[in-house]
């Protein structure tokens, strides 16, 4: 599976679905499935059972559900939602905004 243009802690805007127009921070990326977990987007209710030894309270909890990476777009600090290109600077590959040409921070391996 090819690497994704969106990384953890990026700000993205949702393009489709019931949460269209919302912006949020990426909490987690699942490159194998091609999905991302965005903060306060696609919140679902999940039943949680109480644990006897841990003394946790059961009930209904809300949590984010993954959204397909094709349904979100990276937000540039200057331009807003943009497409992402790549450029090689020295021996590093960096992400570049397609509108203004500004480099965006890339995770370091």
Backbone as a chain_set.jsonl record, in Angstrom:
{"seq": "XXXXXXXXXXXXXXXXXXXXXXXXXXXXXXXXXXXXXXXXXXXXXXXXXXXXXXXXXXXXXXXXXXXXXXXXXXXXXXXXXXXXXXXXXXXXXXXXXXXXXXXXXXXXX", "coords": {"N": [[0.85, -1.179, 0.0], [0.624, 2.215, -0.863], [2.245, 5.071, 0.683], [0.512, 7.485, 2.71], [-0.697, 10.854, 2.167], [-1.417, 12.216, 4.361], [-0.673, 12.803, 7.727], [-0.227, 12.001, 11.234], [-1.523, 14.329, 13.625], [-1.987, 16.323, 11.745], [-4.009, 18.975, 10.369], [-7.169, 18.57, 9.04], [-9.841, 18.814, 6.604], [-13.177, 17.749, 6.318], [-14.688, 16.356, 3.486], [-16.934, 14.974, 2.516], [-20.022, 13.292, 3.461], [-21.949, 13.07, 6.561], [-20.656, 14.751, 8.287], [-19.632, 16.8, 6.776], [-17.595, 19.584, 5.976], [-16.565, 20.026, 8.488], [-13.629, 20.64, 10.442], [-10.695, 19.132, 11.733], [-8.236, 17.61, 13.928], [-5.928, 15.077, 13.052], [-5.986, 12.072, 14.662], [-5.091, 9.449, 14.472], [-3.609, 7.302, 12.013], [-4.415, 4.857, 9.637], [-2.737, 3.218, 7.499], [-2.862, 0.74, 6.159], [-5.562, 0.18, 5.817], [-6.373, 2.511, 4.652], [-7.571, 4.622, 6.011], [-8.386, 7.309, 8.32], [-8.391, 8.648, 11.631], [-10.223, 11.185, 12.88], [-10.383, 13.974, 15.026], [-13.33, 14.633, 16.822], [-15.002, 14.005, 14.669], [-17.284, 12.024, 12.892], [-18.498, 10.717, 15.139], [-19.453, 8.023, 17.105], [-21.729, 6.034, 19.063], [-20.944, 3.769, 21.634], [-21.442, 0.796, 23.386], [-20.371, 0.115, 26.649], [-19.209, -2.276, 28.84], [-19.27, -2.836, 32.367], [-16.381, -3.417, 34.335], [-15.483, -5.833, 36.652], [-13.151, -6.155, 38.332], [-11.74, -3.827, 37.8], [-13.293, -1.706, 38.488], [-14.678, 0.008, 36.719], [-17.153, 2.091, 35.262], [-20.003, 1.071, 33.528], [-21.906, 1.649, 30.473], [-23.004, 3.943, 27.956], [-20.703, 5.059, 25.696], [-19.073, 7.651, 23.826], [-17.188, 7.712, 20.838], [-14.662, 8.354, 18.332], [-14.892, 7.301, 14.932], [-13.179, 5.605, 12.263], [-12.51, 7.349, 9.162], [-12.595, 7.401, 5.611], [-9.604, 8.068, 3.814], [-9.823, 9.401, 1.421], [-11.918, 11.069, 1.745], [-11.164, 13.285, 3.131], [-9.286, 16.375, 3.287], [-6.14, 17.905, 3.352], [-5.308, 20.764, 5.324], [-3.883, 23.791, 4.574], [-1.961, 26.235, 6.311], [-1.993, 28.812, 5.17], [-3.604, 28.793, 2.799], [-5.905, 27.185, 3.12], [-8.012, 24.295, 2.561], [-6.139, 22.046, 0.602], [-4.488, 20.417, -2.184], [-1.778, 18.051, -2.073], [1.627, 18.065, -2.838], [4.885, 16.687, -3.578], [8.336, 17.299, -2.856], [11.825, 17.055, -3.297], [14.216, 17.885, -1.012], [17.46, 18.227, -0.587], [18.353, 15.297, 0.904], [15.876, 14.646, 1.776], [12.393, 14.034, 1.543], [9.778, 16.215, 1.153], [6.507, 17.502, 1.964], [4.461, 19.577, -0.061], [2.451, 22.457, -0.485], [0.064, 22.729, -3.02], [-1.075, 25.108, -3.912], [0.2, 27.488, -2.793], [2.841, 26.736, -2.554], [4.202, 26.395, -0.193], [6.164, 24.582, 2.179], [5.153, 21.786, 4.063], [5.14, 20.463, 7.371], [6.729, 17.318, 7.784], [6.576, 14.016, 9.002], [9.342, 12.593, 10.711], [11.382, 9.846, 10.066]], "CA": [[0.0, 0.0, 0.0], [1.452, 3.411, -0.897], [2.137, 5.921, 1.865], [-0.546, 8.476, 2.621], [-0.274, 12.253, 2.22], [-1.883, 12.778, 5.623], [0.033, 12.236, 8.865], [-0.791, 12.274, 12.545], [-1.519, 15.726, 14.083], [-2.313, 17.264, 10.669], [-5.367, 19.503, 10.368], [-7.843, 18.19, 7.804], [-11.239, 19.207, 6.443], [-13.985, 16.643, 5.811], [-15.294, 16.76, 2.223], [-18.202, 14.3, 2.254], [-20.657, 12.625, 4.587], [-22.775, 13.879, 7.449], [-19.785, 15.713, 8.956], [-19.006, 17.617, 5.741], [-17.286, 20.949, 6.362], [-15.879, 20.087, 9.779], [-12.181, 20.493, 10.436], [-10.224, 18.507, 12.959], [-6.864, 17.115, 13.973], [-5.83, 13.633, 12.826], [-5.529, 11.384, 15.861], [-4.406, 8.213, 14.115], [-3.664, 6.961, 10.59], [-4.372, 3.426, 9.348], [-2.378, 3.155, 6.085], [-3.257, -0.532, 5.551], [-6.978, 0.278, 5.465], [-6.617, 3.762, 3.94], [-8.489, 5.431, 6.797], [-7.817, 8.164, 9.357], [-9.255, 8.942, 12.772], [-10.195, 12.638, 13.019], [-10.951, 14.403, 16.296], [-14.698, 15.156, 16.81], [-15.643, 13.731, 13.387], [-17.877, 10.692, 12.82], [-18.596, 10.219, 16.51], [-20.45, 6.967, 17.255], [-21.961, 5.598, 20.431], [-20.5, 2.398, 21.84], [-21.785, 0.315, 24.721], [-19.213, -0.312, 27.414], [-19.621, -3.042, 30.009], [-18.48, -2.547, 33.56], [-15.387, -4.433, 34.676], [-15.59, -6.093, 38.083], [-11.906, -5.907, 39.036], [-11.197, -2.493, 37.547], [-14.266, -0.742, 39.005], [-15.074, 0.991, 35.71], [-18.595, 2.198, 35.116], [-20.519, 0.721, 32.21], [-22.877, 2.574, 29.912], [-22.83, 4.276, 26.548], [-19.601, 6.005, 25.503], [-18.925, 8.154, 22.459], [-15.819, 7.682, 20.339], [-14.538, 8.616, 16.908], [-14.78, 6.143, 14.06], [-12.317, 5.963, 11.129], [-13.101, 7.874, 7.934], [-11.717, 7.113, 4.484], [-8.657, 9.16, 3.567], [-10.25, 10.134, 0.234], [-12.978, 11.992, 2.138], [-10.596, 14.417, 3.863], [-8.276, 17.129, 2.566], [-5.203, 18.593, 4.225], [-5.516, 22.207, 5.399], [-2.666, 24.61, 4.6], [-2.18, 27.402, 7.181], [-2.22, 30.034, 4.385], [-4.586, 28.68, 1.717], [-7.092, 26.397, 3.449], [-7.895, 22.921, 2.056], [-5.326, 22.002, -0.61], [-3.84, 19.173, -2.581], [-0.416, 17.97, -1.574], [2.66, 17.57, -3.732], [6.126, 16.323, -2.903], [9.547, 17.867, -3.42], [13.01, 16.538, -2.623], [15.154, 18.917, -0.567], [18.624, 17.488, -0.087], [18.034, 13.875, 0.867], [14.581, 14.478, 2.422], [11.204, 14.259, 0.745], [8.881, 17.063, 1.935], [5.2, 17.786, 1.383], [4.37, 20.956, -0.538], [1.111, 22.927, -0.834], [-0.029, 22.932, -4.466], [-1.5, 26.474, -4.22], [1.174, 28.532, -2.469], [4.197, 26.21, -2.626], [4.809, 26.326, 1.134], [6.415, 23.232, 2.645], [4.402, 21.395, 5.25], [5.964, 19.581, 8.182], [6.602, 15.906, 7.504], [7.116, 13.215, 10.106], [10.713, 12.126, 10.51], [11.504, 8.419, 10.38]], "C": [[0.897, 1.244, 0.0], [1.249, 4.25, 0.362], [1.088, 7.002, 1.627], [0.03, 9.884, 2.72], [-0.601, 12.889, 3.562], [-1.202, 12.039, 6.767], [-0.678, 12.603, 10.159], [-0.557, 13.736, 12.932], [-1.675, 16.744, 12.961], [-3.735, 17.778, 10.871], [-5.988, 19.191, 9.02], [-9.273, 18.712, 7.808], [-11.986, 18.05, 5.804], [-14.757, 17.124, 4.585], [-16.681, 16.174, 2.013], [-18.768, 13.704, 3.529], [-21.45, 13.587, 5.458], [-21.96, 14.935, 8.188], [-19.069, 16.63, 7.975], [-18.806, 19.05, 6.231], [-16.559, 21.07, 7.683], [-14.372, 19.973, 9.577], [-11.767, 19.898, 11.767], [-8.8, 18.018, 12.814], [-6.886, 15.601, 13.807], [-5.236, 12.997, 14.074], [-4.693, 10.162, 15.524], [-4.598, 7.937, 12.632], [-3.54, 5.455, 10.455], [-4.038, 3.243, 7.873], [-2.783, 1.845, 5.412], [-4.705, -0.489, 5.062], [-7.302, 1.534, 4.679], [-7.597, 4.661, 4.672], [-7.724, 6.272, 7.815], [-8.867, 8.383, 10.436], [-9.124, 10.429, 13.048], [-10.952, 13.027, 14.291], [-12.309, 15.067, 16.082], [-15.398, 14.987, 15.463], [-16.08, 12.272, 13.377], [-17.892, 10.023, 14.198], [-19.745, 9.212, 16.581], [-20.584, 6.607, 18.727], [-21.603, 4.126, 20.536], [-20.878, 1.987, 23.25], [-20.55, -0.253, 25.392], [-19.717, -1.062, 28.641], [-18.722, -2.708, 31.188], [-17.56, -3.723, 33.859], [-15.378, -4.599, 36.189], [-14.305, -5.716, 38.826], [-11.401, -4.485, 38.901], [-12.094, -1.379, 38.063], [-14.591, 0.358, 37.993], [-16.58, 0.942, 35.54], [-18.994, 1.872, 33.683], [-21.506, 1.754, 31.729], [-22.625, 2.778, 28.441], [-21.76, 5.348, 26.446], [-19.572, 6.449, 24.048], [-17.451, 8.118, 22.077], [-15.819, 7.935, 18.844], [-14.394, 7.304, 16.158], [-13.936, 6.538, 12.852], [-13.117, 6.445, 9.921], [-12.096, 7.656, 6.809], [-10.858, 8.331, 4.164], [-9.046, 9.967, 2.327], [-11.33, 11.159, 0.564], [-12.472, 13.179, 2.955], [-9.531, 15.081, 3.012], [-7.435, 17.909, 3.561], [-5.423, 20.097, 4.167], [-4.163, 22.897, 5.516], [-2.933, 25.812, 5.502], [-2.487, 28.688, 6.413], [-3.441, 29.933, 3.478], [-5.91, 28.04, 2.122], [-6.913, 24.986, 2.91], [-7.173, 22.891, 0.709], [-4.922, 20.575, -0.942], [-2.384, 19.227, -2.147], [0.488, 17.415, -2.649], [3.895, 17.235, -2.923], [7.299, 16.942, -3.633], [10.718, 17.303, -2.62], [13.931, 17.708, -2.307], [16.33, 18.21, 0.081], [18.365, 16.001, -0.215], [16.714, 13.59, 1.571], [13.461, 14.785, 1.442], [10.207, 15.032, 1.603], [7.568, 17.258, 1.197], [5.113, 19.269, 1.057], [2.916, 21.26, -0.866], [1.079, 23.222, -2.328], [-0.431, 24.36, -4.834], [-0.372, 27.48, -4.004], [2.617, 28.042, -2.507], [4.906, 26.113, -1.292], [5.018, 24.868, 1.546], [5.651, 22.983, 3.926], [5.236, 20.432, 6.051], [5.665, 18.113, 7.887], [7.193, 15.142, 8.664], [8.48, 12.671, 9.738], [10.797, 10.673, 10.924], [12.82, 8.127, 11.015]], "O": [[1.84, 1.316, 0.789], [0.215, 4.154, 1.024], [0.814, 7.382, 0.488], [1.105, 10.088, 3.283], [-0.118, 13.979, 3.868], [-1.155, 10.809, 6.784], [-1.609, 13.408, 10.171], [0.482, 14.31, 12.607], [-1.506, 17.938, 13.208], [-4.567, 17.098, 11.473], [-5.413, 19.503, 7.977], [-9.842, 19.011, 8.857], [-11.492, 17.435, 4.859], [-15.406, 18.17, 4.628], [-17.526, 16.815, 1.39], [-18.084, 13.621, 4.548], [-21.6, 14.764, 5.132], [-22.524, 15.919, 8.669], [-18.016, 17.181, 8.297], [-19.704, 19.654, 6.816], [-15.988, 22.121, 7.974], [-13.904, 19.297, 8.661], [-12.404, 20.128, 12.795], [-8.233, 18.014, 11.721], [-7.756, 14.922, 14.353], [-4.129, 13.336, 14.493], [-3.708, 9.867, 16.201], [-5.627, 8.293, 12.057], [-2.673, 4.839, 11.074], [-4.951, 3.123, 7.057], [-3.027, 1.834, 4.206], [-5.032, -1.053, 4.018], [-8.382, 1.635, 4.097], [-8.37, 5.383, 4.042], [-6.569, 5.988, 8.131], [-10.07, 8.312, 10.183], [-8.045, 10.9, 13.408], [-12.015, 12.483, 14.59], [-12.432, 15.967, 15.251], [-16.305, 15.757, 15.147], [-15.334, 11.389, 13.802], [-17.372, 8.923, 14.385], [-20.867, 9.507, 16.17], [-19.679, 6.843, 19.528], [-21.914, 3.333, 19.647], [-20.66, 2.737, 24.202], [-19.783, -1.002, 24.787], [-20.549, -0.551, 29.392], [-17.559, -2.344, 31.017], [-17.927, -4.88, 33.656], [-15.277, -3.616, 36.924], [-14.365, -5.027, 39.845], [-10.709, -3.985, 39.787], [-11.687, -0.218, 38.073], [-14.759, 1.517, 38.374], [-17.2, -0.115, 35.659], [-18.375, 2.357, 32.737], [-21.903, 2.64, 32.486], [-22.097, 1.9, 27.759], [-21.89, 6.421, 27.037], [-19.993, 5.716, 23.153], [-16.579, 8.448, 22.881], [-16.834, 7.756, 18.17], [-13.849, 6.329, 16.674], [-13.969, 7.7, 12.447], [-14.245, 6.011, 9.689], [-10.887, 7.718, 7.03], [-11.318, 9.471, 4.233], [-8.631, 11.119, 2.199], [-11.625, 12.028, -0.256], [-13.269, 13.993, 3.421], [-8.941, 14.455, 2.132], [-7.963, 18.502, 4.501], [-5.691, 20.65, 3.1], [-3.393, 22.626, 6.438], [-4.033, 26.364, 5.464], [-3.168, 29.568, 6.939], [-4.229, 30.875, 3.392], [-6.94, 28.332, 1.515], [-5.782, 24.512, 2.806], [-7.542, 23.615, -0.215], [-5.0, 19.666, -0.115], [-1.832, 20.296, -1.889], [0.165, 16.418, -3.295], [3.94, 17.474, -1.716], [7.28, 17.096, -4.854], [10.613, 17.099, -1.41], [14.371, 18.429, -3.202], [16.206, 17.658, 1.174], [18.177, 15.495, -1.321], [16.439, 12.446, 1.931], [13.576, 15.688, 0.613], [9.825, 14.56, 2.674], [7.514, 17.191, -0.031], [5.621, 20.111, 1.797], [2.221, 20.431, -1.453], [1.971, 23.893, -2.847], [-0.162, 24.796, -5.953], [-0.025, 28.236, -4.912], [3.536, 28.861, -2.493], [6.091, 25.784, -1.249], [4.162, 24.02, 1.296], [5.521, 23.87, 4.77], [5.982, 19.644, 5.47], [4.508, 17.715, 7.757], [8.192, 15.56, 9.248], [8.734, 12.329, 8.583], [10.34, 10.302, 12.005], [13.101, 6.976, 11.349]]}, "num_chains": 1, "name": "protein.A"}
